[in-house]
């Protein structure tokens, strides 16, 4: 299971070292794509297959469904972990997430999110300050 929060840097060649704890779950290849709130998401090949099936199953007759699938699928890129456990972040994804040098990687069970560290800290503060209210709203979902 992918869990935890890790601080890393992107080098001048756009390479990002994946935490060793995550590498065994990812394997040698993975898929990286656009996430919500301007972050990036890395999926194992198996998990990406599941996500892609869900996107393909969305009703093509609904504009929101088409647009969401377009952004997620067209934004995806295959990545390989090198011998040092690094992945190359494509320019278009680095620009989408406005990633600078310092990034935060979040293990979220079945995926890894990559955030610009400064943006993550701001987002985390806002979310943590209202987590009680969020939990109350999620009660209907059994959380």
C-alpha positions as MATLAB code, in Angstrom:
seq = 'XXXXXXXXXXXXXXXXXXXXXXXXXXXXXXXXXXXXXXXXXXXXXXXXXXXXXXXXXXXXXXXXXXXXXXXXXXXXXXXXXXXXXXXXXXXXXXXXXXXXXXXXXXXXXXXXXXXXXXXXXXXXXXXXXXXXXXXXXXXXXXX';
ca = [
       0.000    0.000    0.000;
       1.265    3.447   -0.901;
       1.149    5.669    2.191;
       3.124    8.546    3.647;
       4.438   12.007    2.777;
       7.944   12.509    1.399;
       9.962   15.574    0.431;
      12.105   15.346   -2.704;
      13.580   17.559   -5.404;
      13.354   17.612   -9.170;
      16.810   17.879  -10.723;
      17.759   20.121  -13.646;
      16.991   17.267  -16.086;
      13.387   16.991  -14.751;
      14.083   13.714  -12.934;
      12.347   12.911   -9.683;
      13.525   10.200   -7.306;
      10.653    8.022   -6.160;
      10.883    7.124   -2.446;
      12.317    3.631   -2.025;
       9.232    2.612   -0.050;
       7.091    3.257   -3.165;
       9.406    1.653   -5.723;
       8.557   -1.963   -4.913;
       4.844   -1.250   -5.437;
       5.368    0.702   -8.670;
       7.690   -1.741  -10.371;
       9.833   -0.584  -13.281;
       7.061    1.168  -15.214;
       4.163    3.395  -14.236;
       1.804    6.017  -15.651;
       1.843    9.687  -14.682;
      -1.024   12.047  -15.448;
      -2.721   15.263  -14.421;
      -4.431   15.229  -11.061;
      -6.991   17.458   -9.440;
      -5.985   20.681   -7.654;
      -3.023   21.048  -10.043;
      -0.995   18.104   -8.833;
       0.278   15.072  -10.721;
      -0.668   11.447  -10.115;
       1.414    8.317  -10.615;
      -0.363    4.980  -10.982;
       0.980    1.459  -11.234;
       0.258   -0.049  -14.643;
      -2.402   -2.254  -13.084;
      -4.122    0.631  -11.295;
      -3.913    2.821  -14.401;
      -5.705    0.075  -16.317;
      -8.546    0.225  -13.788;
      -8.709    4.027  -13.960;
      -8.666    4.018  -17.760;
     -11.555    1.514  -17.823;
     -13.595    3.806  -15.553;
     -12.879    6.760  -17.831;
     -13.797    4.759  -20.926;
     -17.095    3.769  -19.290;
     -18.184    7.387  -18.768;
     -21.160    8.383  -20.943;
     -19.850    9.900  -24.155;
     -23.102   11.845  -24.470;
     -22.244   14.061  -21.465;
     -19.851   16.948  -22.092;
     -18.415   16.896  -18.553;
     -17.630   13.188  -18.861;
     -15.968   13.654  -22.259;
     -13.927   16.607  -21.074;
     -12.784   14.908  -17.874;
     -11.742   11.780  -19.797;
      -9.906   13.913  -22.363;
      -7.880   15.725  -19.726;
      -6.979   12.582  -17.791;
      -6.237   10.299  -20.747;
      -4.486   12.790  -23.019;
      -2.449   14.046  -20.077;
      -1.095   10.590  -19.276;
       2.433    9.458  -20.023;
       4.270    6.177  -19.516;
       7.317    6.518  -17.280;
      10.128    4.136  -16.447;
      12.045    4.100  -13.220;
      15.776    4.201  -13.896;
      18.367    2.248  -11.896;
      18.293    4.943   -9.204;
      14.487    4.905   -8.942;
      13.974    8.191  -10.777;
      11.277    9.103  -13.298;
      11.408   11.809  -15.923;
       8.579   14.327  -15.534;
       7.403   15.461  -18.994;
       7.540   19.229  -19.496;
       3.801   19.583  -20.099;
       3.033   17.864  -16.772;
       5.683   19.825  -14.872;
       4.131   23.019  -16.241;
       0.560   21.881  -15.486;
       1.388   21.274  -11.815;
       3.683   24.325  -11.644;
       6.377   22.141  -10.091;
       9.493   23.912   -8.974;
      12.526   22.213   -7.452;
      10.994   21.091   -4.147;
       8.122   18.647   -4.369;
       6.083   16.539   -1.972;
       5.047   12.995   -2.815;
       1.953   11.612   -1.117;
       1.147    7.920   -0.919;
      -2.628    7.613   -1.207;
      -3.231    3.854   -1.096;
      -3.485    3.138   -4.831;
      -1.658    6.177   -6.254;
       1.051    8.743   -5.605;
       0.352   12.454   -5.849;
       3.146   14.899   -6.667;
       2.718   18.474   -5.472;
       4.880   21.542   -5.530;
       5.904   21.609   -1.849;
       4.802   25.189   -1.276;
       1.368   24.561   -2.821;
       1.005   21.333   -0.833;
       1.680   23.077    2.487;
      -0.946   25.728    1.708;
      -3.482   23.112    0.628;
      -2.744   20.919    3.651;
      -3.222   23.811    6.085;
      -6.582   24.745    4.549;
      -7.758   21.136    4.544;
      -6.556   20.269    8.044;
      -8.265   23.330    9.502;
     -11.626   22.117    8.169;
     -11.199   18.333    8.424;
     -13.990   18.086   11.016;
     -16.458   19.753    8.659;
     -15.261   17.564    5.796;
     -15.741   14.417    7.884;
     -19.263   15.521    8.763;
     -20.143   15.948    5.067;
     -18.628   12.552    4.246;
     -20.671   10.802    6.926;
     -23.298   10.018    4.294;
     -20.657    7.989    2.432;
     -19.917    5.892    5.517;
     -16.684    7.652    6.471;
];
